[in-house]
Amino acid sequence: MEEERSSKSRKYKNFESTPNVKVVSKFEEMGLNKRLLKGVMQAGFEHPSAIQARAITPIIEGRDVVAQSQSGTGKTTIFCVGVLNQIDTNKRDLQALVLSPTRELAEQTQTVMLNLGQYMEARVHCCIGGMSINNDIQQLQGGVHIVSGTPGRVFDMISRNALLTKKNQNACD
């Protein structure tokens, strides 16, 4: 019984990574935009979680990343940091589109992006069903850097020519 418990706890401490993935144990060593790093620290992050230590840097390097881990380990933060680090807030164009399967996840993504990107002055808008179409159109026409949304509403905004994706280089889902 003791051996079984011991092997289970060891199982949770092992992490599988793709070969050549560097584990970066400090946000300060990830090469983040200084204003983004300030937002990360302000949000209370002291050290990256195991999955964050393995996935953020490859995203910043422009690599495709598949990150799988349990709920509550910081996966949303991974792609939010990756996207925020890539945008140029001096431009008013849409630079990233994040599609989520649920309204709740799209809203959570927007909230995390706004919190982490507060010192960058990142403009993030959430396009989800059940909200005002006119407000979405106004916000998009006013210029946003990132859209977080559900496929149905995002497609609707593209169909209405309110969401212009031609210049967009970063898409996440």
Secondary structure as UniProt FT lines:
FT   HELIX           2..13
FT   TURN            19..20
FT   HELIX           27..29
FT   TURN            30..31
FT   HELIX           34..42
FT   TURN            43..44
FT   HELIX           50..60
FT   TURN            61..62
FT   TURN            71..72
FT   HELIX           75..86
FT   TURN            89..90
FT   STRAND          96..99
FT   HELIX           103..116
FT   TURN            117..121
FT   STRAND          124..127
FT   TURN            129..130
FT   HELIX           133..141
FT   STRAND          146..149
FT   HELIX           151..159
FT   TURN            160..161
FT   TURN            166..167
FT   STRAND          170..172
//
